[in-house]
């Protein structure tokens, strides 16, 4: 069992999910990441599956410490997301959402265990093809349009990745998924742009704020966990220490917050905030020191958890009230007190409040920047304080006296499990 590539467990599990229903499907959804996690315990560092094709060595499976870290993270994200999605019924498109989510998680896991750029390309495109159904499953005109734009952008990213891989093969004779130089290499820049699209670099970020707010309440939880984190993994693997990423990352930490604080759609607020958080990771990758890279990877791990928690709370609000605009909500702490508490926990974590995860992970990146003499990076940390005011937790307060009578109460109360405990998984 220990020698099984983890992606196989998820892809086979997705087939079982697609043909089962009810409690059997729910049991399978929870079993897939648990079995996968047990499988990870048996993997040995240095394990490689490779074969030759057309004169090049393809490595569809390679185990090292970085891959194992993201492997554990994605199994945890899959378990929490599946747990949150157990309530889905036929009218919610449960079959499509459950199957797509498992395939999506499997594609992300497959990507981090690849050892060559061609194999990475395959999983890179599978990420787009499987995740778009989590947007389309909402079945609105806006979601169909946003999903199509999302798919086009990510297919373009894959085309750029494949083009860069072929150019790299021509320049160096290798397609290894490893360190790539940007000095005098057009292939390196093309691959960096491909990764930058999925990592939401400035001017390449619009797909997040366009598509994520249109996803289903549960689908957005999965979307927040995998695509951008695979991109961060790819940057760590290939461009660690590239100075250009410092400037890109710092820009990412600053500009989205100005949009977030004026945005009304709370899930779009979280989408802008996600770009801000990825900025810390990209900055750490650019710094390239051991402390910076550990901080970037640790922050990716923490972000999946607290961002997932915040998207769960907003999904609960959307499910129970049918509204997601802040101007239509207020006083929710009275009708959804447990959800409000979890939202505050997520807000404190994302704001790097002391004793919460991001306080440590962001401090690691900041300390690494100061150690290398980048004292100008310090002022960008003000984005953390701005982030606290842009998180949805403030929407649980009564901002106007009329708010409590205008869409803040849940539409129906029988499903108390969802109303009270819908976002509990990530709060731990």
Residue pairs with C-beta under 8 A, 6 or more apart in sequence:
1 38
1 39
1 42
2 39
2 41
2 42
2 43
2 44
3 42
3 43
3 47
4 39
5 49
5 60
5 61
5 110
5 113
6 36
6 39
6 40
6 43
6 71
6 75
6 106
6 109
6 110
6 113
7 106
7 107
7 109
7 110
7 113
7 123
9 32
9 35
9 36
9 39
9 106
10 32
10 36
10 78
10 102
10 103
10 105
10 106
10 109
11 103
11 106
13 28
13 31
13 32
13 35
13 102
13 106
14 99
14 102
14 103
14 106
16 28
17 25
17 28
17 29
17 32
17 98
17 99
17 102
18 95
18 99
20 28
21 95
25 94
25 98
26 86
29 82
29 85
29 86
29 98
29 102
30 79
30 82
30 83
30 86
32 78
32 82
32 102
33 75
33 76
33 78
33 79
33 82
33 105
34 79
36 75
36 78
36 109
37 72
37 75
37 76
37 79
40 68
40 71
40 72
40 75
43 63
43 68
44 63
45 63
45 64
45 65
45 68
46 63
46 64
47 61
47 62
47 63
48 59
48 61
48 62
48 63
48 115
49 59
49 60
49 61
49 62
50 57
50 58
50 59
50 60
50 62
50 115
51 57
51 58
52 58
56 116
56 118
56 169
56 175
57 116
57 175
58 116
58 118
58 119
58 175
59 114
59 115
59 116
59 119
59 176
59 177
60 110
60 114
60 115
60 116
60 119
61 113
61 114
61 115
62 113
62 114
62 115
63 113
66 112
66 233
66 236
66 237
66 297
67 112
67 113
69 297
69 301
70 112
70 229
70 230
70 233
70 297
70 300
71 109
71 112
71 113
73 229
73 300
73 301
73 304
74 105
74 108
74 109
74 112
74 225
74 226
74 229
75 109
76 304
76 305
77 105
77 222
77 225
77 226
77 304
77 308
78 101
78 102
78 105
80 221
80 305
80 308
80 425
80 426
81 101
81 105
81 218
81 221
81 222
81 225
81 308
82 98
82 101
82 102
83 425
84 218
84 221
84 312
84 315
84 422
84 423
84 425
84 426
85 97
85 98
85 101
85 218
85 221
87 415
87 417
87 418
87 422
88 94
88 97
88 98
88 218
92 137
92 216
93 137
93 139
93 216
96 133
96 137
97 133
97 134
97 137
97 216
97 218
97 219
100 130
100 131
100 133
100 134
100 137
100 219
101 134
101 218
101 219
101 222
103 126
103 130
104 127
104 130
104 131
104 134
104 222
104 226
105 222
105 226
107 123
107 126
107 127
107 130
107 226
108 123
108 127
108 225
108 226
108 227
108 229
108 230
110 122
110 123
110 126
111 120
111 123
111 124
111 127
111 230
111 233
111 234
112 230
112 233
114 120
114 123
114 177
115 176
115 177
116 175
116 176
116 177
117 161
117 164
117 165
117 168
117 175
117 176
117 177
117 191
118 162
118 165
118 175
119 177
120 161
120 165
120 177
120 234
121 158
121 161
121 162
121 165
124 157
124 158
124 161
124 194
124 198
124 230
125 154
125 155
125 158
127 154
127 198
127 226
127 227
127 230
128 150
128 151
128 154
128 155
128 157
128 158
129 151
131 150
131 222
131 223
131 226
131 227
132 147
132 150
132 151
134 215
134 216
134 218
134 219
134 220
134 222
134 223
135 143
135 146
135 147
135 150
135 211
135 214
135 215
135 216
135 219
135 223
136 143
136 144
136 147
137 143
137 215
137 216
137 219
138 214
138 215
138 216
138 219
140 214
142 214
143 214
143 215
146 210
146 211
146 214
147 211
147 214
149 207
149 210
149 211
150 207
150 210
150 211
153 197
153 207
154 197
154 198
154 207
154 227
156 197
157 194
157 197
157 198
158 194
160 190
160 191
160 193
160 194
160 197
161 191
161 194
161 195
163 190
164 187
164 188
164 190
164 191
164 194
165 175
165 187
165 191
167 186
167 187
167 190
168 174
168 175
168 180
168 185
168 187
168 188
168 191
169 175
170 187
171 185
171 187
177 234
177 237
177 238
178 237
178 238
179 237
179 238
179 239
179 240
180 187
180 188
180 191
180 238
180 239
181 188
182 188
182 189
182 192
182 239
182 242
182 244
188 239
191 238
192 239
192 242
193 204
195 231
195 234
195 235
195 238
195 239
196 204
196 231
196 248
197 204
197 207
197 231
198 227
198 228
198 230
198 231
198 234
199 228
199 231
199 232
199 235
199 278
199 282
200 207
200 208
200 228
200 231
200 252
200 274
200 275
200 278
201 248
201 252
201 282
202 248
202 251
202 252
202 255
205 252
205 256
205 275
208 228
208 271
208 274
208 275
209 259
209 268
209 271
209 272
209 275
211 223
212 220
212 223
212 224
212 267
212 268
212 270
212 271
212 274
213 220
213 265
213 267
213 268
213 271
213 324
215 223
216 315
217 314
217 315
217 316
217 318
217 319
218 315
220 267
220 311
220 314
220 315
221 308
221 311
221 312
221 315
224 270
224 274
224 304
224 307
224 308
224 311
225 304
225 307
225 308
228 274
228 278
229 300
229 303
229 304
232 278
232 281
232 282
232 285
232 296
232 297
232 300
233 300
235 245
235 281
235 282
235 285
236 285
236 293
236 296
236 297
239 245
239 285
239 286
240 285
240 288
240 293
241 286
241 287
241 288
242 285
242 286
242 288
243 286
244 286
245 282
245 283
245 285
245 286
246 283
246 286
246 287
246 369
246 374
246 377
247 286
248 282
248 286
249 279
249 280
249 281
249 282
249 283
249 284
249 285
249 286
250 279
250 283
250 377
250 380
251 279
252 275
252 276
252 278
252 279
252 282
252 283
253 276
253 279
253 280
253 283
253 380
253 383
254 276
254 279
254 380
254 383
256 272
256 273
256 275
256 276
256 279
257 272
257 273
257 276
257 383
257 386
257 387
257 390
258 386
259 272
260 269
260 272
260 273
260 276
260 386
260 387
260 390
261 386
261 389
261 390
263 269
263 272
263 390
264 325
264 326
264 327
265 324
265 325
265 326
266 314
266 317
266 324
266 325
266 326
266 329
266 392
266 395
267 311
267 314
267 318
267 324
269 326
269 390
269 391
269 392
270 307
270 310
270 311
270 314
270 391
270 392
272 390
273 307
273 350
273 387
273 390
273 391
274 303
274 307
276 383
276 387
277 299
277 303
277 307
277 350
277 358
278 303
279 383
280 295
280 296
280 299
280 361
280 362
280 365
281 296
281 297
281 299
281 300
281 303
281 365
282 296
283 292
283 296
283 365
283 369
283 377
284 292
284 293
284 295
284 296
284 297
284 299
284 364
284 365
284 368
285 292
285 293
285 296
286 292
287 293
287 365
287 368
287 369
287 372
287 374
289 368
289 371
289 372
291 364
291 367
291 368
291 371
292 364
292 365
292 368
292 369
292 372
294 364
295 361
295 362
295 363
295 364
295 365
295 367
295 368
296 365
298 360
298 361
298 364
299 358
299 361
299 362
299 364
299 365
301 361
302 349
302 357
302 358
302 361
303 350
303 358
305 349
305 357
305 426
306 345
306 346
306 349
306 350
306 356
306 357
306 358
306 426
307 346
307 350
308 426
309 342
309 343
309 345
309 346
309 349
309 423
309 426
309 427
310 343
310 346
310 347
310 350
310 391
310 392
312 342
312 422
312 423
312 425
312 426
313 339
313 340
313 342
313 343
313 346
313 392
313 422
313 423
314 324
314 343
314 392
315 422
315 423
316 336
316 339
316 418
316 419
316 422
316 423
317 323
317 324
317 329
317 332
317 336
317 339
318 324
319 418
319 422
320 336
320 410
320 411
320 412
320 418
320 419
321 328
321 329
321 332
321 407
321 408
321 409
321 410
321 411
322 407
322 411
323 329
323 407
326 392
326 395
328 406
328 407
329 395
329 403
329 407
329 408
330 395
330 397
330 398
330 399
330 400
330 403
330 404
330 406
330 408
331 396
331 397
331 398
331 403
331 404
331 408
332 339
332 340
332 395
332 396
332 408
333 340
333 396
333 397
334 404
334 408
335 408
335 409
335 410
336 396
336 410
336 419
336 420
338 420
338 421
338 424
339 419
339 420
339 422
339 423
340 393
340 396
342 423
342 424
342 426
342 427
343 391
343 392
343 393
343 396
343 423
344 393
344 396
345 427
346 391
346 393
346 426
346 427
347 388
347 391
347 392
347 393
348 356
348 388
349 356
349 357
349 358
350 358
350 387
350 388
350 391
351 358
351 384
351 385
351 387
351 388
351 391
352 358
352 359
352 362
352 363
352 384
353 359
353 388
358 384
362 381
362 384
366 377
366 378
366 381
369 375
369 377
369 378
370 377
370 378
398 404
410 419
413 419
